[in-house]
């Protein structure tokens, strides 16, 4: 397998590593959207959210919180996005579980979100209830 994040995790490819534990590693994105844009990836190869062990998922997000706090304290962004994509249609380009930490220093991204939000249409209970029932039934079978 030729996975760039596995190569970073096993230190065979260089990266600006910020933080590392047995389960996960954080490093600066080499194509940053903003100053301090970092990634947190599992060290073991997991394709996506459906594949990752729960303990590793916790560790990735624990580190994401640590890095987010440090970025807040150092660079004072006005906000931060934690973005985790699963599948090509959701924007995943590296098929190794990871979370983006993107500091936001101005309202440019908020303006993008506003445009998306304006296109959303409110639906009524007749649309939501069958979906909610379907999901709850599946969740019962998982207990």
Residue pairs with C-beta under 8 A, 6 or more apart in sequence:
1 45
3 45
3 94
3 95
3 96
4 13
4 94
4 96
5 39
5 41
5 45
5 94
5 96
5 98
6 45
6 96
7 13
8 14
8 15
8 17
8 25
8 27
8 41
9 25
9 41
9 42
9 43
9 44
10 43
15 27
15 28
15 30
16 27
16 28
17 25
17 26
17 27
18 26
18 27
18 28
18 38
18 67
19 25
19 26
19 40
19 63
19 66
19 67
20 26
21 59
21 63
22 43
23 42
23 43
23 44
23 55
23 56
23 59
23 60
24 40
24 41
24 42
24 43
24 56
24 59
24 60
24 63
25 40
25 41
25 43
26 38
26 39
26 40
26 41
26 63
26 64
26 67
26 101
27 38
27 39
27 41
28 36
28 37
28 38
28 39
29 37
29 38
29 39
29 100
33 102
34 77
34 102
34 103
34 104
34 105
35 75
35 103
35 105
36 71
36 74
36 75
36 77
36 101
36 103
37 100
37 101
37 102
37 103
38 67
38 71
38 100
38 101
39 98
39 99
39 100
39 101
40 60
40 61
40 63
40 64
40 67
40 98
40 99
40 101
41 60
41 96
41 97
41 98
41 99
42 52
42 56
42 59
42 60
42 96
42 97
42 98
44 53
44 56
45 96
46 52
46 53
46 56
46 96
46 97
47 95
47 96
47 97
48 86
48 87
48 92
48 95
48 97
49 57
49 84
49 86
49 97
50 86
51 97
52 60
52 97
56 97
57 97
60 97
60 98
60 99
61 82
61 99
64 82
64 99
64 101
67 101
68 80
68 82
68 101
71 77
71 80
71 101
71 103
72 80
72 103
75 103
75 105
77 103
77 104
77 105
78 104
78 105
78 106
78 107
79 103
79 104
79 110
80 101
80 102
80 103
80 104
81 100
81 101
81 102
81 104
81 109
82 99
82 100
82 101
82 102
83 99
83 100
83 102
84 97
84 98
84 99
84 100
85 91
85 92
85 93
86 92
104 110
